[in-house]
Amino acid sequence: MFVRSVASFCLAVPVVAQTITLAEGSPTSLQILSVPESNPNAPDAVLLQAVELLPIEITARTLAQEVDVTRSRRIVRNGLERIELPGGGRLFRYRRSGGLFWGFLHIAADGAPRVVLERPGTGAQLLDPFADRIAVAPNGQHAAIAGQNGGLFVVRLDGGVFASTGRPDRQAVSGGGDVGAPSVLVGDAVVWFQDNSNHVFRCDLADGGVPVSVSPPPVPNADLKEEMVAARDGSRVVFLYGPQQQVRLYLATSTGGAAIALPPLPSKYEEPGYLPEGPGEPAMLMNDAGTRLFFVDADVRDELALLDLDGVLPTLRMTESTIFQPYIGTHILPRFLADKLVVAVGDPAAMDWFRAELAPAAGTVVNLTGTGSVQQPFPSGTIDPRQSGKVGARMWITEQQAGGLALRDLDPLTGAGGIVQQGLLAPPIPGSSAVGVPDLVVPSPSGDSLHLGGSGLLLAATPAGIELTPPAHGPLFASTWVHLASNFGFAAFYQANGTLLTGPLEFDLQQLVATPIGGFVAIGSPVRYLAPGILVVLNRPVASMRRCLSGAGA
């Protein structure tokens, strides 16, 4: 890398103003405030006081989603849980004044904070009025929040308000209507949910939209499974309904009438198994376009299947005896790449990676890694996968080996690749981005490595014992904190071409945050704002806790 002093970073023209939002005070009594980025020492604009930021959970959460930077995802950084939204925004859950009020704080991509929904605590104990999880659209434009005692709120995260309320929220279901929080899913234009009487509803997100039942005709002694799967835009959902051991798959659309039964005969189909209660694998998954459905039939033993939701191509029973040896049906980390399914299959901790796709005559299943056999019927392999993510056009897979965690690079179309690194401390950690694709850090006892998020190419590596924080991406530079011994370290600002600017050695820098217009906020002692042509020390009061909630960063 070409290294220069961070002073070189501050020699260009000033940037236009946006907003920096801070939380400062004590962990249970924070003040949420903002300052203009063009003048960060201007008087504070205080939004909330006596705030405690709380854990937050979302519906339909899977293992793969946690490292998918293209959609809304739940992450934990600097001890705070948040929903990271595509395009740079984020969502926090809070309570204030000892529980008098509970709500949700949205930080827009430009850094501006606003409360998108707030309600008083319930009862004498001032309990949380909201259910334990919320639904957030993959595109990050809307959320749907069920009440603890019924009702459903639709919330705009695009900066707009509903004309009917003059606020970012409106109540789609009144407080008396019981909504199963784990069933709620949000798309681009509709929200889906279930009630406690075996009914499935959709509701337009637009102002004035009201719930419409899409429930199938009632079946005696039938149950409705609470977890559903949806296309990325929410235009289609699939759910399970029927008597025990005789459940059917049903498809509902955003413009059609009652849900229709899909061709597979009644059986014991598995629910998705979303986190935090389930393993997050999942056992049912729809591709982004809503044209393919992966599902598991557990009538006798787990059998994996791939279905054409348009009804054109025949269903592929992936693990039938002619394709896999009998009793092999355990899977982990299914992922769609367009209409192709990539999934690890085998016995527990003894798998290979496979690609499955449908065809007019018969579907195909290809062994990509071949540690068992590339010939059908496939036996178990030798791979023990733990996590997978998409990096450019390839997959990065973390797997357990005798010597610890290892990183596999895999081309899901050709099967090319192999083990690229061993002895990891954790799976690759994607950073966050105000502009572009965030880069990744691979933690290792031999030294952390920094990789470009769009290609996976190695950009830098540290000696043993020196750690890097997940990178924060701005339009000009990305940043990471290079952590040395005893909380000493320095800020590093870098570009994809290898240019590196380093700050001075300092103690206990807590955050490096990139703004969408090229600035950085450094939360430490002192608090600083850096941008081309600007280096400002912020005159902040003493606080036991201070976090920058806006921008891209840890």
C-alpha positions, 0 to 999 in steps of 0.5 A: 500500500502507498502510505501517507499521513492522515493530514493529506486527507484534509487538503481538498474542498469542503463538502456539503452539509448533512447530519451527524446523529449522536447518542451520549450519556449513560447506557440507561439514560442517553440523549439522542441529538444531531448536529449539522455536518457542515458545522459539527460544533453548532448547537445540538438539536435534541430529539430524545432524552433519558433513552435506553437503546434496546435489543431488536429482533426481526422476522424471517431471519436466517444465518445467510441474511446476517452477512447479506449486505444487499438487504435489511439485516440485524447486526450487533456493533459496539454493544448495540443491536440495530437493523442495518438498511440497504442504502445506509439507513438503520433502525433502533429500538428504545425506551425512554423515561423509565418505560413511560414511552417505547419506540423505534428510532430511524436514522436516514441515509443522510444521518437525520434522526426521527422517531417513526413510532412511539407508544406509552408503556402499558400497565402499572409496570410500564411494559413494552407495548410492542411484540418481541420482533418486527418485520422490515422490508428487504429494501429497507423502505417499510417496517411492520410492527405488531402490538403486544396485545394486538394490532399492527402498525405500518411504518415508513422508513423512506422519509415520508409520512402518511397523509392520514396521520401526518406521521411515519406510522399508521395503524393497519390493524386496530389494537383489538386484532390479534396478529402473530408477530412471527408471521409478519412479512413486509415487501415493497408494496404489501404486508402479510400476516396471520391472526389467531384464527387460522387466517392469512391476510395481506394489506397494502402499505399505501395509505388507506390500505386495509387487510384482505383475507387470502386464507384458503378454504377451511379444512377440518382439524387443520392448523396454520403454520406461523412462519411463512416465506416470501419473494424479495419484493413481497409479491408472493408468499407460501405458507403451510396449512392442514391437519397434522402429517397432511399439511399442504403448501399454499401460494398467495399473491399480492394481487390475487384472491384466496391462496391456492394449494400447490401441486405437492401432495399433503405431507409433513412439510417443515416450517422455515425454522427462522432465528432466534428460535430455529436454526436459521438454515432454513427448511423452506426458502423462496428465491428473490423473484418468487419463481422457485421454492425450496422445501423439506418433506419430513414425512418419513425422513428429510427429503429436499425438493425444488418447486417451480412456483409458475407451474411450468417445470416438474418438481425436483425431489433432490434427495431421492434415492437415485440422486442421493444415497438413502437417508441422506437429507440433512442440509445447511445454508440454502441460498438461491442464485437467481433460479438455481439453488446452492445448498450443503447436503449430507450427514451432519458435519459430513457434507458437500456443496450442491447446485440444483436447478429445474429443467423441462425433462428432469432437474439436475443436481451437481456436486460442486465440491466432490469430497464424497463423490461426483457420481450419483447417488451421492454419498456424504462428503467431509465438509462441516459448513458453519456460514456462507456469504456471497462475495462478488460472483462467488461464495465464501464459506466458513467451515469447521476443520480439525485445526479450527475454522477454515475459509472456502472460496467457491464458484457456484456455477463451475465448482472452482475454488478451494480452501483459501485460509485456515485457522480463522477466529470467526467467519468473515465480517462485512463492514457497513457502507454509506456508498458502494459495497462494504469490504470484509475483515477475516479475523485470524490469530496470524493477523486479520486480513482486509478484502474488497467486498465486491471481489474478495481480493486481498487488500491488506493483512496485519501481523499476528495479534493486530486486529481490524474493525469492520470497515466503514465505507464512504464515497472517497475512502473506507476506514478501519481501526488498527487495534494494537495492544492495550487499546492503543491503535490508529485509524487507517483510511484507504482506497481500493487502489491501495492508497493508505492514509494513517492517523496518529497513534492514540488510545481507545478510539471507539468508533470510525464512522463514514458519512455519505459525502466523504466525511468521518466521525472519530469517537474517542478522546477527543471526538473529531470530524474529518473531511476533505479540507476539514479537521474539527475537534467536537466540543462534546461534554463528558459522557460515560457512553457516546456512539455515533448512530448515523453514517456507516461504521461499527 
